[in-house]
Amino acid sequence: MTHVLTALAWPYANGPRHIGHVAGFGVPADVFARYMRMRGHDVLMVSGTDEHGTPILVQADSEGLTAAEAAAKYNRIIVEDLDALGLSYDLFTRTTTGNHYKTVQELFSTLYGNGYILQKKTLGAISPSTGRTLPDRYIEGTCPHCGFDSARGDQCDNCGRQLDPTDLIDPKSRINGETPKFVEEDHFFLDLPAFADALNVWLDTRTGWRTNVLRFTKNLLDEMHPRPISRDLDWGVPIPLEGWIDRPDKRLYVWFDAVIGYLSATIEWARRSGDPEAWKRWWQDPEAVSYYFMGKDNIVFHSEIWPAMLLGANGEGAGGGEPGPLGKLNLPTEVVSSEFLTMEGKQFSSSRRVVIYVRDFLERYSPDALRYYICSAGPENQDSDFTWAEFLRRNNDELVAGWGNLVNRSIAMAAKNFGAVPEPGELEEVDRELLGATRAAFDTVGDLIGQNKVRAGIGEAMKAVAAANKYLADTAPWKMKEDPKRQGTVLYTVLQAVSDLKTIMSPFLPHSSQRVHELLGGEGVFAPMPRIEEVDELDAGEGATDGPYPILTGDYSDVPKWESVPLAPGTVLEKPVPVFTKLEPSIVDEEIERLNS
Ligand SMILES: [Zn+2]
C-alpha cells in the first residue's frame, strides 16, 4: 500500500465552472483516485477554490459584492457542481481559511529564511491625483503580447499571460482615466534561478511524464528569472514580515498562495480527521507518491514553480538552507497536464458566451453521460472539440446501445426466465473465453488508468463490453427455451461478465456502476460518492471565513477491490430499469440554439 496524493488544480471562484474545466482535470483525476483506492492504496484527493487575486475583485465589483461575498458565492456553486459530478474529493476546501493563511505564511517564512526570496525595487503605479497606490486591477492598457486593448495590470484576459502594470502599452486608470505615475517600490521575488540546477537534476529522474509536459518544462529551465510574488493589492494573504504584515495595500500574489493549497488542504484534512499529524504520510514519507492534474495553461506552476518552492523550503536550492517547521516535503511524482476542450470549434469563453456550465449540463443530462464523453473523447493528449452531435452519438450508440444494452438485456432475461442468478452447468469453451476476456480487462484497463491513459482505458473496457454483447448474440439464449440448463449457464456467464464490467467501469462511471451493482442484487455502497458538509473555521483571525462553509469530503475506505468477484447463484433479480437514457436527436439543434441565444 502506498500513500497517493491526488492533487487537482484549484478552480478559480470568480464564476461557475464550465465543462472544459472538469474535462481537463476533474474527471481524469477522479478516475485515477478511484482506481488507486480499489487497488488498496491510501489515496488523498485534495483541492479547493482559488479565491484571491484581481479577477475575484473585478467580479465582486460587477455584482456589487465584497470580494469575500463573491468568493463565498462561487465557492458554493462550484462545490455543488463537483459533488453532482461525483468527484471523490477527500477534501475540497478554499483558500480563504485561517489554516491556509497560516500554511502560506509559514512556507513564505521558510523560503525567506533560506534566502530564496529577494526584495527588489520595481516600478509601482500611483494615482497622480490622489498620490495613493493604484492596485493592478485598476490599471488597464494594451497587452504587449497579443494587442488586446483591455488587458489589466496583472493579467491579460485574452491571452492569459501574467503582466506587470509597466508592461501595458498606454496604461490608464480605470477609476478616472488618468495615466498612472510609476514610482520605485519594494516587492518580493522568488529566486527561481537558484533552483535551475536542482530542478534539472530532479526532472531527469522523472519517468512516465507526458512528453508535452517534460518538453515544456525543460524549455522553461533554459530561461529562468526571479518571479514576483507580491502585488499592490488589498485582497490576499498578508506578507508575514515586520513592516509588511500590517500594510493593507500589499499582498502575496494569488498564484503563490494557491499552489500552497495542496499542502494546506492536506493539513486541513488531517486536522478535521482528528489526527493532525496525518498529513505527513503524503508529504514527508519518501515512499509516498503525488500526482498533480491540471490544464496545460497551468503546467509552469506545477512542474517548475511549485517544485522550486518545495526545494527552497527543504533547503535544497543553490543557496542551501534548512527545512522549516513543516519538515522536508515531497516534490511531485508526476505532473499530468491535459490539453484544452473547445466547443463546436471555438474556445470556451464566458464573456463571449461560448460556454456550457457544469450545472446547466447536469440539469439536462446524467453525470455519467458527461463522464463517459470526457473519458472517451476528452482533451487528454491533444485539444479536442466538444460537439453536441458527438455527445449524442457517444451517448446513444456507445453508452446506451453498448454497455446499457448489455446490462439491460442480460438481467432482464435472467429475471424473466429464472427470477434469479441461474445455477450454471458445465462451462463450454465459448463461456470460458468470455470470462477470460473480462478478467484480462482488469489488467489492461487498470494498467492504462495507472498511467493516466483514461481514453485508452475506457476504450479497452468498451471492447470487453462489445465482446460480451457479441457472446449474447452468438449464443442467443432467448432461443434456448428447450434447454434451460444451457440457457442458465449462458445467462450466468454473461451476468458474471456484467458484474466484472461494473467493477471495471466504476472509476469512469461510478453512478451507473452503483446502479448495476444493485440490479445484480448487490447491497450497500459499491461506488462511494462525495458529500457536502457545512463546517466551521478551524482558526479564528486573519483569513478566517465568517461562519460555516461547505466542503466536499467522503468516506471511501470501503471500496470494492479491483478484481472479479464470483456471483452467487440464487441471488434474486428483478426486471431492470434502464441504467442510461437514450437521447432524442433533436437535442443537438436545441442545444446549439441555446448556445446562440
Ligand atoms: Zn494578451
Residues whose N, C-alpha, C, O or C-beta is under 5 A from the ligand:
A	BS01	ZN	C143 H145 C146 G147 F148 C156 N158 C159
